[in-house]
Amino acid sequence: MLWLALLTFFLGNSIARSPAPIPDRELVGIIGGNNAPQGKWPWQVSLRIYAYHWASWVHICGGSLVHPRWVLTAAHCISRKEADPSAYRIHSGNVYLYGGRALLNVSRVIVHPDYVSAGLGADVALLQLSDSVEGAANVKLVRLSSAQLEVIPEDQCWVTGWGSIGMHEPLSPPYRLQQVAVPVVENSVCDQLYHNASEHHQLGKIIQDDMLCAGTEGRDSCYGNSGGPLVCKVKRVWYLVGVVSWGYGCGLCNIPGVYARVQTYKPWITRQIQSGP
């Protein structure tokens, strides 16, 4: 079988949330979630790589359309900083993972220059599409969280994706996009929870300032959701506030999921898009 290497970080069992691509037992779903209606999350995409063993493009991560020709995902979803764009494809506009729509080509891959591993932060990357998705059915862009936007635990936030529904529990076909409402957890609280759960009782900050935590027992993102969106509705507008990054297990008690904080990286994202060809 073709397995992606799962990144192991300084927490004993914390791993980047990318799955092994296994077309016949695709790990898809969200912890505690349900089926997403067609068109409800029109910015959601699937990032694919080609698996020669299966002779098909298989899902490895999620992503979000932030511009007609740009997708935001997690840096750990990309094999290396100098990745070949032709090694990736994008699936958009359909809640079914293998829904038959033509895949989109990628012309450029940009991994954040500060990225080393998800547990150290800067877990964001951009993929430029060869062609614009403007006007495509069931496709819309999501707004990036601004520096002024404050997300609090009372806000309505959702995470979506085709990741696993349990540590070792795949979702049956037809592999439909899953959604789950998750509460945002303040960084200081989240950091203490991760210190409590750490096998190494390490010193120093675990949850960095460029990270954001969300989720509760039984409601979380999991393997295969990496790179996907955490969105919050503020004043009737959906904002992309987080990129699924890493976590200690999935849906465990007092262990929220960890996301790259989009607010921190909006200036970098904007610069890359504006400087693109």
C-alpha positions in Angstrom: 0.0 0.0 0.0 1.0 3.5 -0.6 1.3 5.3 2.7 2.1 9.0 3.3 4.6 9.5 6.1 2.7 10.8 9.1 4.7 13.6 10.8 5.4 12.9 14.5 6.0 16.0 16.6 7.3 16.8 20.1 4.1 15.5 21.7 4.3 11.8 22.1 1.3 10.9 19.9 0.6 14.1 18.1 0.6 13.8 14.3 -0.1 15.9 11.3 -3.6 15.1 10.1 -2.8 13.6 6.7 -4.1 10.1 5.9 -2.7 7.2 3.9 -4.4 7.3 0.5 -6.3 4.0 0.2 -8.9 4.2 -2.5 -10.8 1.1 -1.5 -10.8 2.0 2.2 -10.6 5.8 2.0 -10.6 7.3 5.5 -13.1 10.0 5.1 -15.4 11.9 7.5 -15.2 14.1 10.6 -15.4 13.1 14.2 -19.0 13.6 15.4 -20.1 15.1 12.1 -22.7 14.5 9.5 -23.2 14.8 5.7 -22.7 18.3 4.3 -25.4 19.5 1.9 -24.2 20.2 -1.7 -23.1 23.8 -2.0 -23.0 24.7 1.7 -19.2 24.8 1.9 -18.4 25.8 -1.7 -14.8 26.7 -0.9 -13.8 23.2 0.2 -11.5 21.3 -2.1 -9.6 18.0 -2.0 -5.9 17.9 -2.7 -4.8 14.8 -4.7 -1.6 13.0 -5.6 -1.2 10.2 -8.1 -0.9 6.7 -6.7 0.7 4.5 -9.2 -0.3 1.4 -7.3 -4.0 2.3 -7.8 -3.5 4.2 -11.1 -5.6 7.1 -9.8 -5.5 10.5 -8.2 -6.2 9.9 -4.5 -7.2 12.4 -1.7 -4.5 13.3 0.8 -5.6 16.7 2.3 -8.3 19.3 2.2 -8.0 23.0 1.2 -9.9 26.2 0.7 -10.5 28.4 -2.3 -9.3 31.9 -1.3 -9.1 33.3 -4.8 -10.4 32.1 -8.2 -6.9 30.7 -8.9 -5.5 30.0 -5.4 -6.0 27.3 -2.8 -4.8 27.5 0.8 -3.8 24.3 2.5 -1.4 23.0 5.1 2.4 23.0 4.5 2.7 19.5 5.8 0.4 18.3 3.0 3.2 19.2 0.5 6.0 16.7 0.1 8.8 19.3 0.0 9.2 23.1 -0.4 10.4 22.7 -4.0 7.4 20.4 -4.9 6.6 19.8 -8.5 3.1 21.4 -9.2 2.3 18.7 -11.7 2.3 16.2 -8.9 -0.9 17.6 -7.5 -4.5 18.0 -8.6 -7.5 19.8 -7.0 -11.1 18.5 -6.8 -13.8 21.1 -6.2 -17.5 21.8 -6.5 -18.7 18.4 -5.2 -19.4 17.0 -1.8 -18.6 13.5 -3.1 -14.9 12.8 -2.9 -14.8 10.8 -6.1 -17.8 12.5 -7.8 -16.5 12.3 -11.4 -15.8 16.0 -12.0 -12.7 16.9 -13.9 -9.7 17.6 -11.6 -7.9 21.0 -11.8 -4.2 21.3 -12.6 -1.8 23.1 -10.3 0.7 25.5 -11.8 2.6 26.6 -8.7 3.2 25.5 -5.1 4.4 27.9 -2.4 5.2 26.6 1.1 5.6 29.2 3.8 9.4 29.8 4.2 9.3 29.4 8.0 7.7 26.0 7.9 9.6 23.1 9.5 6.9 20.9 11.0 3.3 21.5 11.9 4.1 21.4 15.6 6.4 24.4 15.2 3.9 26.6 13.3 3.8 28.2 9.9 1.8 25.2 8.6 0.4 26.9 5.5 0.9 26.6 1.8 -0.6 28.0 -1.4 -1.4 26.2 -4.7 -2.0 28.2 -7.8 -4.4 26.7 -10.2 -3.7 26.6 -13.9 -7.2 27.9 -14.7 -9.7 30.1 -12.8 -12.7 28.4 -11.1 -14.7 31.6 -11.5 -18.3 30.7 -12.6 -18.0 27.0 -11.8 -21.0 25.3 -10.3 -21.1 25.0 -6.5 -17.8 26.9 -6.2 -17.3 30.1 -4.2 -14.4 31.7 -2.3 -14.1 32.1 1.4 -13.1 35.3 3.1 -9.8 35.4 5.0 -9.9 36.3 8.7 -8.6 39.8 9.1 -6.3 41.2 11.8 -9.3 42.9 13.4 -11.5 39.8 13.6 -11.8 38.4 17.1 -13.2 34.8 17.3 -14.6 33.8 20.7 -15.8 30.5 22.0 -19.4 31.6 21.5 -19.0 32.1 17.8 -20.5 29.6 15.3 -17.6 27.7 13.9 -17.5 24.6 11.6 -14.8 22.3 10.3 -15.3 20.2 7.1 -13.5 17.6 5.2 -13.0 14.0 4.0 -10.9 12.9 7.0 -11.4 9.8 9.1 -14.4 9.5 11.5 -12.3 7.8 14.2 -8.7 6.8 14.9 -9.2 3.6 12.9 -12.8 4.0 11.6 -13.3 4.7 7.9 -16.6 6.1 6.5 -18.4 3.9 4.0 -18.9 5.0 0.4 -20.1 7.3 -1.2 -17.4 9.3 0.7 -19.5 12.4 1.2 -18.1 15.6 2.7 -18.6 15.8 6.5 -19.3 18.8 8.7 -19.2 19.4 12.4 -19.7 22.4 14.7 -16.7 22.9 17.0 -16.1 25.4 19.8 -13.0 27.6 19.6 -10.7 27.2 22.6 -8.6 30.0 23.9 -4.8 29.5 23.3 -3.8 29.7 26.9 -6.4 27.1 27.9 -5.4 24.9 24.9 -1.8 25.1 25.8 -2.5 24.0 29.4 -4.5 21.1 28.1 -1.7 19.9 25.8 0.8 20.3 28.7 -1.4 18.1 30.8 -1.6 15.5 28.1 2.0 15.6 27.1 3.9 12.4 27.8 7.1 14.3 28.1 5.9 17.1 30.5 7.8 19.5 28.3 8.6 23.0 29.3 7.7 26.1 27.2 4.8 26.9 25.0 3.2 24.2 22.9 0.4 26.1 21.3 2.1 29.0 19.5 0.7 32.4 18.8 0.2 31.5 15.1 -2.0 28.5 16.1 -5.7 28.3 17.0 -7.5 25.5 18.8 -11.0 24.2 18.3 -13.0 21.1 19.1 -14.3 19.1 22.1 -14.7 15.5 23.1 -16.4 13.7 20.2 -16.3 16.7 17.8 -13.0 17.3 16.0 -11.1 17.1 12.8 -9.0 14.0 12.1 -6.6 12.3 9.7 -7.3 13.3 6.1 -8.7 16.7 7.1 -5.3 18.4 7.1 -5.2 21.6 5.1 -9.0 21.9 5.3 -11.0 24.9 6.5 -12.2 26.0 10.0 -14.7 28.7 9.3 -16.6 30.9 11.7 -19.7 33.0 11.0 -19.3 36.5 12.3 -22.0 39.1 11.5 -23.6 36.8 8.9 -20.3 36.3 7.0 -18.2 33.1 6.9 -14.5 33.7 7.6 -11.7 31.3 7.2 -10.0 31.4 10.6 -8.0 28.2 10.6 -6.3 25.5 8.5 -6.4 22.0 9.9 -2.9 21.3 11.1 -2.2 18.8 13.9 -3.5 17.3 17.1 -3.1 14.6 19.8 -5.4 11.9 18.6 -8.9 12.8 17.4 -11.9 13.9 19.4 -10.4 13.1 22.7 -11.5 14.6 26.0 -9.8 17.9 26.8 -7.6 17.7 23.6 -8.9 20.1 20.9 -7.6 20.1 17.4 -4.9 22.6 16.4 -5.1 24.8 13.4 -2.9 27.3 11.7 -4.2 30.8 12.5 -5.2 32.4 9.2 -5.2 35.8 10.7 -1.5 35.6 11.3 -0.7 34.6 7.7 -3.2 36.8 5.8 -0.5 39.4 4.8 1.8 36.6 3.5 -1.1 35.0 1.6 -2.1 38.3 0.1 1.5 39.1 -1.0 1.9 35.7 -2.7 -1.4 36.1 -4.6 -0.7 39.6 -5.7 2.8 38.7 -6.9 1.6 35.6 -8.8 1.6 35.5 -12.6 
